[in-house]
Amino acid sequence: MDRRDFVQRGATLGGAAALLSFNPIGADAEQVSKELREIAPELARLKSRAPDAPAPITETERVARREKAQRLMKELGYSAMLIEPGANMTYFSGIDWGRSERLFALILPQTGKGIVISPAFEEQRAANQVDGRFEIRVWQENESPEALIAGVLKQWGIATGKLAVDGSARTFVFNELALAVPAMQMGTAEPITNACRGVKTAHEIEIMQFANLITLDAYRAAHKTLRAGMTQAELAKNVSEAFSKLGYPGGALVLFGESSAYPHGLPKPRSLEDNQVVLIDGGTTVHGYQSDITRTVVFGRPAPEAQKVFDIVHEAQRQALAFAGPGKKCGEVDGTARKVIADAGYGPDYRTFTHRLGHGIGLEGHEWPYLVRGSQIVIQPGMTFSDEPGIYQYGKFGIRLEDIMAITENGAEMMTPPQTSLSPML
């Protein structure tokens, strides 16, 4: 379960948001369509955008990724790298596999082709995804997968070398490997995986921009369904339906009024009232790449204070975008936005702007690097971040604006047009 799933499911239990997607499995399609027309005709008119999507990542691109990882392994003194299922495995191999107590892994040597480690009874399923690109070594239920890995490393002549282990690997995997290859040094693979995944290619950015534009379309359609008395869960359902009509899975955290003052909501249901703040934060996935957008609007006439706060947050987002670029440090970008909010009287520090400015994004909704105070990470072209300042006043409301920016050779550009008004009709 990723961060977005966790937040949304937790909020759902308290009535703050709906599940990530609403999929009436087994329901009559004609009846579902009829209900959509009756409840939300704005959604029924949406058409799938899937035919317009950029091409998915190719094996040629993944080969280049593995070659870059191998160059980094050589520079850092690692003999091999072990990757568990998840975003790293998807990135380097395109293999989509769930984690369980049975170890499935990809081992990539410093030179040459990798080897997939698989439970024996899953060999055919693994072969379907591997498609001849890697050798598959299997282990039986009474055997140790770590011992199998030790044998591979010995065969490669690196049993006393240095192994880079997936930074997201479970503790038991690390511990069992340490016992299986006691003469081998082990360290985190994060310097390798971060250097690869943290800098996107033009193709990756194209896919991500498409995903974010789909998200914006879904929000615009869902905003048209706003009505007094609707619940947060109802609007979240409409957002999910909008994504579905556009051809992609997706959903959002939905917060009304006072709930918006808490970045991840309050554990109680809430119905929409006139002139109330409405915050939507969510996204979709295209070819595995995530989007993440937050829009905060007012259902009716914005109160003067809400308009004032919106203008400040909008300026903080704008200045962070203008400042970001190659050579700048992640912490400096956070400081740029935070200064705008503090200078406007909503500081100091984290008093009302309670979280970091942003996070990296790609195959995961939140990934390295982060725009957070004190970070000395130097920004490079191809990095992608959320730019999401906010002001949260407990007992009143919160306003957060979030778009994804891509670092260019000369600065930074948003993947979607930034919000310019509290009107839900824009």
TAFEN-V969236 format. One record per residue. N is the residue number from 1. RES is the residue in one letter. SS is DSSP state (2 for helix, 1 for strand, 0 for the rest). PHI is phi in radians with two decimals (999 if undefined). Layout:
# TAFEN-V969236
n=N res=RES ss=SS phi=PHI
n=N res=RES ss=SS phi=PHI
This chain:
# TAFEN-V969236
n=1 res=M ss=0 phi=999
n=2 res=D ss=0 phi=-1.52
n=3 res=R ss=2 phi=-1.01
n=4 res=R ss=2 phi=-1.14
n=5 res=D ss=2 phi=-1.02
n=6 res=F ss=2 phi=-1.07
n=7 res=V ss=2 phi=-1.11
n=8 res=Q ss=2 phi=-1.19
n=9 res=R ss=2 phi=-1.19
n=10 res=G ss=2 phi=-1.12
n=11 res=A ss=2 phi=-1.17
n=12 res=T ss=2 phi=-1.09
n=13 res=L ss=2 phi=-1.05
n=14 res=G ss=0 phi=-1.68
n=15 res=G ss=0 phi=1.53
n=16 res=A ss=0 phi=-1.46
n=17 res=A ss=0 phi=-2.74
n=18 res=A ss=0 phi=-1.61
n=19 res=L ss=0 phi=-1.11
n=20 res=L ss=0 phi=-0.93
n=21 res=S ss=0 phi=-2.47
n=22 res=F ss=0 phi=-2.02
n=23 res=N ss=0 phi=-2.28
n=24 res=P ss=0 phi=-1.29
n=25 res=I ss=0 phi=-1.04
n=26 res=G ss=0 phi=1.52
n=27 res=A ss=0 phi=-1.30
n=28 res=D ss=0 phi=-1.18
n=29 res=A ss=2 phi=-1.05
n=30 res=E ss=2 phi=-1.15
n=31 res=Q ss=2 phi=-1.15
n=32 res=V ss=2 phi=-1.05
n=33 res=S ss=2 phi=-1.06
n=34 res=K ss=2 phi=-1.09
n=35 res=E ss=2 phi=-1.13
n=36 res=L ss=2 phi=-1.07
n=37 res=R ss=2 phi=-1.14
n=38 res=E ss=2 phi=-1.30
n=39 res=I ss=2 phi=-1.53
n=40 res=A ss=0 phi=-2.51
n=41 res=P ss=2 phi=-1.06
n=42 res=E ss=2 phi=-1.10
n=43 res=L ss=2 phi=-1.41
n=44 res=A ss=2 phi=-1.08
n=45 res=R ss=0 phi=-1.42
n=46 res=L ss=0 phi=-1.18
n=47 res=K ss=0 phi=-2.05
n=48 res=S ss=0 phi=-1.10
n=49 res=R ss=0 phi=-1.76
n=50 res=A ss=2 phi=-0.96
n=51 res=P ss=2 phi=-1.10
n=52 res=D ss=2 phi=-1.59
n=53 res=A ss=0 phi=-1.17
n=54 res=P ss=0 phi=-1.09
n=55 res=A ss=0 phi=-1.14
n=56 res=P ss=0 phi=-1.24
n=57 res=I ss=0 phi=-1.13
n=58 res=T ss=0 phi=-1.70
n=59 res=E ss=2 phi=-1.15
n=60 res=T ss=2 phi=-1.03
n=61 res=E ss=2 phi=-1.17
n=62 res=R ss=2 phi=-1.20
n=63 res=V ss=2 phi=-1.05
n=64 res=A ss=2 phi=-1.08
n=65 res=R ss=2 phi=-1.13
n=66 res=R ss=2 phi=-1.15
n=67 res=E ss=2 phi=-1.15
n=68 res=K ss=2 phi=-1.12
n=69 res=A ss=2 phi=-1.06
n=70 res=Q ss=2 phi=-1.18
n=71 res=R ss=2 phi=-1.10
n=72 res=L ss=2 phi=-1.18
n=73 res=M ss=2 phi=-1.04
n=74 res=K ss=2 phi=-1.12
n=75 res=E ss=2 phi=-1.09
n=76 res=L ss=2 phi=-1.61
n=77 res=G ss=0 phi=1.44
n=78 res=Y ss=0 phi=-1.67
n=79 res=S ss=0 phi=-1.49
n=80 res=A ss=1 phi=-2.80
n=81 res=M ss=1 phi=-2.32
n=82 res=L ss=1 phi=-1.92
n=83 res=I ss=1 phi=-2.10
n=84 res=E ss=1 phi=-1.58
n=85 res=P ss=0 phi=-1.01
n=86 res=G ss=0 phi=2.46
n=87 res=A ss=2 phi=-1.06
n=88 res=N ss=2 phi=-1.14
n=89 res=M ss=2 phi=-1.16
n=90 res=T ss=2 phi=-1.04
n=91 res=Y ss=2 phi=-1.09
n=92 res=F ss=2 phi=-1.52
n=93 res=S ss=2 phi=-2.29
n=94 res=G ss=0 phi=1.34
n=95 res=I ss=0 phi=-1.41
n=96 res=D ss=0 phi=-1.85
n=97 res=W ss=0 phi=-2.49
n=98 res=G ss=0 phi=-1.45
n=99 res=R ss=0 phi=-1.60
n=100 res=S ss=0 phi=-2.64
n=101 res=E ss=0 phi=-1.22
n=102 res=R ss=0 phi=-1.59
n=103 res=L ss=0 phi=-1.22
n=104 res=F ss=0 phi=-2.17
n=105 res=A ss=1 phi=-2.67
n=106 res=L ss=1 phi=-2.01
n=107 res=I ss=1 phi=-1.92
n=108 res=L ss=1 phi=-1.98
n=109 res=P ss=1 phi=-1.37
n=110 res=Q ss=0 phi=-1.11
n=111 res=T ss=0 phi=-2.41
n=112 res=G ss=0 phi=1.65
n=113 res=K ss=0 phi=-1.49
n=114 res=G ss=0 phi=-1.41
n=115 res=I ss=1 phi=-2.23
n=116 res=V ss=1 phi=-1.68
n=117 res=I ss=1 phi=-1.80
n=118 res=S ss=1 phi=-2.45
n=119 res=P ss=1 phi=-1.01
n=120 res=A ss=2 phi=-1.05
n=121 res=F ss=2 phi=-1.27
n=122 res=E ss=2 phi=-1.80
n=123 res=E ss=2 phi=-1.03
n=124 res=Q ss=2 phi=-1.19
n=125 res=R ss=2 phi=-1.14
n=126 res=A ss=2 phi=-1.12
n=127 res=A ss=2 phi=-1.08
n=128 res=N ss=2 phi=-1.10
n=129 res=Q ss=2 phi=-1.52
n=130 res=V ss=2 phi=-1.16
n=131 res=D ss=0 phi=0.92
n=132 res=G ss=0 phi=1.37
n=133 res=R ss=0 phi=-1.39
n=134 res=F ss=0 phi=-2.33
n=135 res=E ss=1 phi=-1.27
n=136 res=I ss=1 phi=-1.96
n=137 res=R ss=1 phi=-1.92
n=138 res=V ss=1 phi=-2.04
n=139 res=W ss=1 phi=-2.25
n=140 res=Q ss=0 phi=-1.44
n=141 res=E ss=0 phi=-1.04
n=142 res=N ss=0 phi=-1.64
n=143 res=E ss=0 phi=-1.96
n=144 res=S ss=0 phi=-1.70
n=145 res=P ss=2 phi=-1.14
n=146 res=E ss=2 phi=-1.18
n=147 res=A ss=2 phi=-1.15
n=148 res=L ss=2 phi=-1.11
n=149 res=I ss=2 phi=-1.11
n=150 res=A ss=2 phi=-1.03
n=151 res=G ss=2 phi=-1.15
n=152 res=V ss=2 phi=-1.11
n=153 res=L ss=2 phi=-1.11
n=154 res=K ss=2 phi=-1.14
n=155 res=Q ss=2 phi=-1.06
n=156 res=W ss=0 phi=-1.34
n=157 res=G ss=0 phi=1.34
n=158 res=I ss=0 phi=-2.24
n=159 res=A ss=0 phi=-1.12
n=160 res=T ss=0 phi=-2.03
n=161 res=G ss=0 phi=-1.56
n=162 res=K ss=1 phi=-2.25
n=163 res=L ss=1 phi=-1.88
n=164 res=A ss=1 phi=-1.57
n=165 res=V ss=1 phi=-1.83
n=166 res=D ss=0 phi=-0.68
n=167 res=G ss=0 phi=-1.09
n=168 res=S ss=0 phi=-1.71
n=169 res=A ss=0 phi=-1.09
n=170 res=R ss=0 phi=-1.18
n=171 res=T ss=2 phi=-1.03
n=172 res=F ss=2 phi=-1.13
n=173 res=V ss=2 phi=-1.14
n=174 res=F ss=2 phi=-1.06
n=175 res=N ss=2 phi=-1.10
n=176 res=E ss=2 phi=-1.18
n=177 res=L ss=2 phi=-1.14
n=178 res=A ss=2 phi=-1.07
n=179 res=L ss=2 phi=-1.32
n=180 res=A ss=2 phi=-1.32
n=181 res=V ss=0 phi=-2.26
n=182 res=P ss=0 phi=-1.10
n=183 res=A ss=0 phi=-1.49
n=184 res=M ss=0 phi=-1.69
n=185 res=Q ss=1 phi=-1.38
n=186 res=M ss=1 phi=-2.27
n=187 res=G ss=1 phi=-2.58
n=188 res=T ss=1 phi=-1.31
n=189 res=A ss=0 phi=-1.48
n=190 res=E ss=2 phi=-0.99
n=191 res=P ss=2 phi=-1.04
n=192 res=I ss=2 phi=-1.44
n=193 res=T ss=2 phi=-1.16
n=194 res=N ss=2 phi=-1.14
n=195 res=A ss=2 phi=-1.13
n=196 res=C ss=2 phi=-1.41
n=197 res=R ss=2 phi=-1.30
n=198 res=G ss=0 phi=-1.24
n=199 res=V ss=0 phi=-2.00
n=200 res=K ss=0 phi=-1.51
n=201 res=T ss=0 phi=-1.46
n=202 res=A ss=2 phi=-1.05
n=203 res=H ss=2 phi=-1.16
n=204 res=E ss=2 phi=-1.06
n=205 res=I ss=2 phi=-1.14
n=206 res=E ss=2 phi=-1.06
n=207 res=I ss=2 phi=-1.11
n=208 res=M ss=2 phi=-1.11
n=209 res=Q ss=2 phi=-1.11
n=210 res=F ss=2 phi=-1.06
n=211 res=A ss=2 phi=-1.05
n=212 res=N ss=2 phi=-1.26
n=213 res=L ss=2 phi=-1.18
n=214 res=I ss=2 phi=-1.07
n=215 res=T ss=2 phi=-1.05
n=216 res=L ss=2 phi=-1.10
n=217 res=D ss=2 phi=-1.09
n=218 res=A ss=2 phi=-1.13
n=219 res=Y ss=2 phi=-1.11
n=220 res=R ss=2 phi=-1.04
n=221 res=A ss=2 phi=-1.17
n=222 res=A ss=2 phi=-1.13
n=223 res=H ss=2 phi=-1.04
n=224 res=K ss=0 phi=-1.25
n=225 res=T ss=0 phi=-1.66
n=226 res=L ss=0 phi=-1.04
n=227 res=R ss=0 phi=-2.67
n=228 res=A ss=0 phi=-1.04
n=229 res=G ss=0 phi=1.64
n=230 res=M ss=0 phi=-1.21
n=231 res=T ss=1 phi=-1.62
n=232 res=Q ss=2 phi=-1.04
n=233 res=A ss=2 phi=-1.12
n=234 res=E ss=2 phi=-1.14
n=235 res=L ss=2 phi=-1.17
n=236 res=A ss=2 phi=-1.07
n=237 res=K ss=2 phi=-1.09
n=238 res=N ss=2 phi=-1.14
n=239 res=V ss=2 phi=-1.08
n=240 res=S ss=2 phi=-1.09
n=241 res=E ss=2 phi=-1.11
n=242 res=A ss=2 phi=-1.08
n=243 res=F ss=2 phi=-1.02
n=244 res=S ss=2 phi=-1.06
n=245 res=K ss=2 phi=-1.13
n=246 res=L ss=2 phi=-1.40
n=247 res=G ss=0 phi=1.75
n=248 res=Y ss=0 phi=-2.42
n=249 res=P ss=0 phi=-1.32
n=250 res=G ss=1 phi=3.05
n=251 res=G ss=1 phi=-3.09
n=252 res=A ss=1 phi=-2.74
n=253 res=L ss=1 phi=-1.39
n=254 res=V ss=1 phi=-2.11
n=255 res=L ss=1 phi=-2.30
n=256 res=F ss=1 phi=-1.95
n=257 res=G ss=2 phi=0.95
n=258 res=E ss=2 phi=-1.03
n=259 res=S ss=2 phi=-1.03
n=260 res=S ss=2 phi=-1.20
n=261 res=A ss=2 phi=-1.33
n=262 res=Y ss=0 phi=-1.98
n=263 res=P ss=0 phi=-0.83
n=264 res=H ss=0 phi=-2.03
n=265 res=G ss=0 phi=1.52
n=266 res=L ss=0 phi=-1.99
n=267 res=P ss=0 phi=-1.42
n=268 res=K ss=0 phi=-2.73
n=269 res=P ss=0 phi=-1.22
n=270 res=R ss=0 phi=-2.60
n=271 res=S ss=1 phi=-1.84
n=272 res=L ss=0 phi=-1.36
n=273 res=E ss=0 phi=-2.07
n=274 res=D ss=0 phi=-1.02
n=275 res=N ss=0 phi=1.13
n=276 res=Q ss=1 phi=-1.72
n=277 res=V ss=1 phi=-1.24
n=278 res=V ss=1 phi=-2.22
n=279 res=L ss=1 phi=-2.00
n=280 res=I ss=1 phi=-2.17
n=281 res=D ss=1 phi=-2.37
n=282 res=G ss=1 phi=-3.03
n=283 res=G ss=1 phi=2.98
n=284 res=T ss=1 phi=-2.42
n=285 res=T ss=1 phi=-2.42
n=286 res=V ss=1 phi=-2.22
n=287 res=H ss=0 phi=0.92
n=288 res=G ss=0 phi=1.57
n=289 res=Y ss=1 phi=-1.58
n=290 res=Q ss=1 phi=-1.63
n=291 res=S ss=0 phi=-1.99
n=292 res=D ss=0 phi=-2.81
n=293 res=I ss=1 phi=-2.36
n=294 res=T ss=1 phi=-2.09
n=295 res=R ss=1 phi=-2.18
n=296 res=T ss=1 phi=-2.08
n=297 res=V ss=1 phi=-2.25
n=298 res=V ss=1 phi=-2.14
n=299 res=F ss=1 phi=-1.49
n=300 res=G ss=0 phi=2.14
n=301 res=R ss=0 phi=-1.73
n=302 res=P ss=0 phi=-1.13
n=303 res=A ss=0 phi=-1.18
n=304 res=P ss=2 phi=-0.92
n=305 res=E ss=2 phi=-1.18
n=306 res=A ss=2 phi=-1.12
n=307 res=Q ss=2 phi=-1.14
n=308 res=K ss=2 phi=-1.08
n=309 res=V ss=2 phi=-1.12
n=310 res=F ss=2 phi=-1.01
n=311 res=D ss=2 phi=-1.07
n=312 res=I ss=2 phi=-1.19
n=313 res=V ss=2 phi=-1.12
n=314 res=H ss=2 phi=-1.05
n=315 res=E ss=2 phi=-1.19
n=316 res=A ss=2 phi=-1.10
n=317 res=Q ss=2 phi=-1.13
n=318 res=R ss=2 phi=-1.12
n=319 res=Q ss=2 phi=-1.20
n=320 res=A ss=2 phi=-1.11
n=321 res=L ss=2 phi=-1.11
n=322 res=A ss=2 phi=-1.15
n=323 res=F ss=2 phi=-1.40
n=324 res=A ss=0 phi=-1.08
n=325 res=G ss=0 phi=2.95
n=326 res=P ss=0 phi=-0.97
n=327 res=G ss=0 phi=1.60
n=328 res=K ss=0 phi=-1.34
n=329 res=K ss=1 phi=-1.69
n=330 res=C ss=2 phi=-0.97
n=331 res=G ss=2 phi=-1.13
n=332 res=E ss=2 phi=-1.21
n=333 res=V ss=2 phi=-1.18
n=334 res=D ss=2 phi=-1.01
n=335 res=G ss=2 phi=-1.12
n=336 res=T ss=2 phi=-1.11
n=337 res=A ss=2 phi=-1.19
n=338 res=R ss=2 phi=-1.14
n=339 res=K ss=2 phi=-1.15
n=340 res=V ss=2 phi=-1.03
n=341 res=I ss=2 phi=-1.22
n=342 res=A ss=2 phi=-1.16
n=343 res=D ss=2 phi=-1.12
n=344 res=A ss=2 phi=-1.48
n=345 res=G ss=2 phi=1.73
n=346 res=Y ss=2 phi=-1.92
n=347 res=G ss=0 phi=-1.71
n=348 res=P ss=0 phi=-1.54
n=349 res=D ss=0 phi=0.93
n=350 res=Y ss=0 phi=-1.76
n=351 res=R ss=0 phi=-1.03
n=352 res=T ss=0 phi=-2.04
n=353 res=F ss=0 phi=-1.62
n=354 res=T ss=0 phi=-1.50
n=355 res=H ss=0 phi=-2.30
n=356 res=R ss=0 phi=-1.11
n=357 res=L ss=0 phi=-1.23
n=358 res=G ss=1 phi=-2.95
n=359 res=H ss=1 phi=-2.38
n=360 res=G ss=1 phi=-1.18
n=361 res=I ss=0 phi=-2.65
n=362 res=G ss=0 phi=-3.11
n=363 res=L ss=0 phi=-1.24
n=364 res=E ss=0 phi=-2.05
n=365 res=G ss=0 phi=-1.13
n=366 res=H ss=0 phi=-2.20
n=367 res=E ss=1 phi=-2.62
n=368 res=W ss=1 phi=-1.07
n=369 res=P ss=1 phi=-1.66
n=370 res=Y ss=1 phi=-2.11
n=371 res=L ss=1 phi=-1.54
n=372 res=V ss=0 phi=-2.42
n=373 res=R ss=0 phi=-0.90
n=374 res=G ss=0 phi=1.54
n=375 res=S ss=0 phi=-1.20
n=376 res=Q ss=0 phi=-1.73
n=377 res=I ss=0 phi=-1.12
n=378 res=V ss=1 phi=-1.51
n=379 res=I ss=0 phi=-1.28
n=380 res=Q ss=0 phi=-2.17
n=381 res=P ss=0 phi=-1.02
n=382 res=G ss=0 phi=1.72
n=383 res=M ss=0 phi=-1.25
n=384 res=T ss=1 phi=-2.25
n=385 res=F ss=1 phi=-2.43
n=386 res=S ss=1 phi=-1.40
n=387 res=D ss=1 phi=-2.09
n=388 res=E ss=0 phi=-2.40
n=389 res=P ss=0 phi=-1.23
n=390 res=G ss=1 phi=-2.74
n=391 res=I ss=1 phi=-2.22
n=392 res=Y ss=1 phi=-2.15
n=393 res=Q ss=1 phi=-2.08
n=394 res=Y ss=0 phi=-1.00
n=395 res=G ss=0 phi=1.54
n=396 res=K ss=0 phi=-2.09
n=397 res=F ss=1 phi=-2.87
n=398 res=G ss=1 phi=-2.30
n=399 res=I ss=1 phi=-2.27
n=400 res=R ss=1 phi=-2.26
n=401 res=L ss=0 phi=-2.10
n=402 res=E ss=1 phi=-2.42
n=403 res=D ss=1 phi=-2.38
n=404 res=I ss=1 phi=-1.72
n=405 res=M ss=1 phi=-1.99
n=406 res=A ss=1 phi=-1.96
n=407 res=I ss=1 phi=-1.42
n=408 res=T ss=0 phi=-1.84
n=409 res=E ss=0 phi=-1.14
n=410 res=N ss=0 phi=-2.06
n=411 res=G ss=0 phi=2.98
n=412 res=A ss=1 phi=-2.60
n=413 res=E ss=1 phi=-2.34
n=414 res=M ss=1 phi=-1.33
n=415 res=M ss=0 phi=-1.43
n=416 res=T ss=0 phi=-2.38
n=417 res=P ss=0 phi=-1.10
n=418 res=P ss=0 phi=-1.10
n=419 res=Q ss=0 phi=-1.21
n=420 res=T ss=0 phi=-2.12
n=421 res=S ss=0 phi=-2.66
n=422 res=L ss=0 phi=-1.45
n=423 res=S ss=1 phi=-1.25
n=424 res=P ss=0 phi=-1.34
n=425 res=M ss=0 phi=-1.65
n=426 res=L ss=0 phi=-1.61
